[in-house]
């Protein structure tokens, strides 16, 4: 059930975030009170000048996690049709992963982060999983094209 805040306008939906049960009002891209006309003008100008506005910088790690999760989900779906995702291997923390295995690990760890970041009992573990996913992503990055 959506918890639409007063004075906010939903800016974006995301299939992959919806699919794991995140409330669209909690997406980092949707943060920000739209009732202040001056702020709305500032955000509009920033989107024109930079292609995004400052709301995407309120919590950069959240925006990053949402972006990487969503884009790797689509990459996994689309690239697997035309690229052998078992061709490249990556050494990470003493283990060898194929490209698809590494992609799946990153997706799993970021999903955990996205679903548990607000749970105070799981916050530290969530951040650790995001950091681990980022380290593996840095190794996988050169191979993610089709």
N, C-alpha and C positions, 0 to 999 in steps of 0.2 A: 504494500500500500504506500502510495506516494505521500510525502509530507511537505507539500508545496508551501514554502515560506511566503508570507505576505510581502508584497513589493518586489518580488523576484520574478524574473522571466527565464524560463528554461531556454538556454541557448543551443544546447546540443544533446542529441541522443547517441548512444553507442551500443550497437548490437552485442558486442562481446562483453561489455560491462553489464548490460541488461541480463545476458545469459547466465552470469554468475550471481545474479541477485542483488546487484548494487542499485541503490536508489538514484535515479538521474539527478536528483537535487543534491546529491553528495559528490557528483563528479566535480573535480577541480575546475573544469571549464565553466561550470554553472554557478560558481560562487560569486557573490556580489549583489548588493542591494540596488535595484534599478530605480528606486524612487527619487534619488538625488539627481536632479537634471544636470548639474554641473559635472558630476562624476560620469554620467552617461555620455556627455559631450567629450570629456577627456578620453574615455574608453573608445569612443567611436573614432576620434582623431588618432589614437594610438593604433587601432586596427588598420586604419588607412596608411599610417606612416610605417608601421613595423610588421603588419600582418597578424598581430595579436595584441592583446592589451595586458595591463599590469596584473589583472586577476589571475593570469596564468603563472605569475611569479609569487603569489601569496604562499604557495607551498610547492615549490619546484619539484621536490621528490615525488609528490603525489601525481602531478601532471606527467612527469617522466614515466612513472610506473603505469599509468593509464595508457599513455601513448605506446610504450614498448609492448605491453600486454596485447593491446588491440592490434597493433601492426604485426607482431609475430603470429598472432592467431590467423590473420588473413594471409600472411606470408606462407605459413604452414599449409593452408588450404590451397593456395594458388600455385606456389612453387613446386609442390609435390607432383603436379601434373606435367611439369616440363623439365625438372631438374632431379638428378639422382641425389637425394638428400642423405645417402649413406656413403657417398664418394669421399668427402672430406672428413678427416678425424681431428679431434681436438684433445689435447692433454690438459687436464684440469684437476688440480688437487690430487694427483697420483692416479687418476683414472683416465681411460680413453673413451671418448664419446664420439659417435657419428654426429653429423650435423643435425639430423632429426632428433637424436637423443638429447643433444645439447639444447636444441630449441624447446623440446618438451620439458626439460628440467627448468629452464628459465621461465616458461609459461607457468609451470606448477608453483615455483617459488614466488613469482609476482602475484599469482592468484591468491596465494596464502596471505601475502602482504595486503592486498586490496581488500580482502574479506575480513581481516583481523586487525588492521591498523588502529581502529578506534577502541579496541578491547584493551583496557589498561593491563590486564593480566598477560596479554600476548603481544603488547606493543614492542618490547625489546626483541623478541624472537622475530616479529614481522620485519623490523628494520634489518636484522641480520640476514634474513632471507632475501630482502631486496638488495642488500650489498653483495651477497653471494651471486645473485642473478646478474648483477652489473659486472662483476668480475668475469663471469663466464661469457656474458654478452660481448665483452671487449675481445675475447678470443674468437668468438663466432662471427663477429661483425664483418670481416673481410669476405666471408663466404655467402652472405645473405643477398643474393641477387638472382634474377632469372631472366 
